[in-house]
Amino acid sequence: MSAPEVDQSGEIGHVHHPQRQVLLDFMKHLKENGILRFSYPMPDQERGAGWMMFLYERVSDDIINSFGA
């Protein structure tokens, strides 16, 4: 499984991946680590392919990197 692409450079972060299930699994991982402020995955209309979701709070690199480990 390839890791989701996480970008937290702006006020609202976003996560991208070609497969919706990976983002659903990432949501579960966030919840398990006490992160609850995010959107549900939606089609990535900006890129025209894949899926994306928003992050409404900063997520530590440790939590992001531990996904799928």
Backbone hydrogen bonds, N-H to C=O, Kabsch-Sander energy under -0.5 kcal/mol:
donor,donor_aa,acceptor,acceptor_aa,energy
5,E,16,H,-2.9
6,V,4,P,-0.7
7,D,14,H,-2.9
13,G,55,L,-1.9
14,H,7,D,-2.4
15,V,53,M,-2.7
16,H,5,E,-2.4
17,H,51,W,-2.1
22,V,19,Q,-0.5
23,L,19,Q,-1.1
24,L,20,R,-2.1
25,D,21,Q,-2.5
26,F,22,V,-2.2
27,M,23,L,-2.4
28,K,24,L,-1.9
29,H,25,D,-2.1
30,L,26,F,-2.5
31,K,27,M,-2.6
32,E,28,K,-2.4
33,N,29,H,-0.9
33,N,30,L,-0.8
34,G,31,K,-1.9
35,I,30,L,-2.8
36,L,34,G,-0.6
38,F,36,L,-1.0
39,S,54,F,-2.1
42,M,52,M,-2.7
44,D,50,G,-2.2
45,Q,43,P,-1.4
48,G,44,D,-1.4
51,W,17,H,-2.8
52,M,42,M,-2.6
53,M,15,V,-1.8
55,L,13,G,-2.6
56,Y,37,R,-2.5
56,Y,54,F,-0.5
64,I,60,S,-2.1
65,N,61,D,-3.2
66,S,62,D,-1.5
67,F,64,I,-1.2
69,A,66,S,-1.6
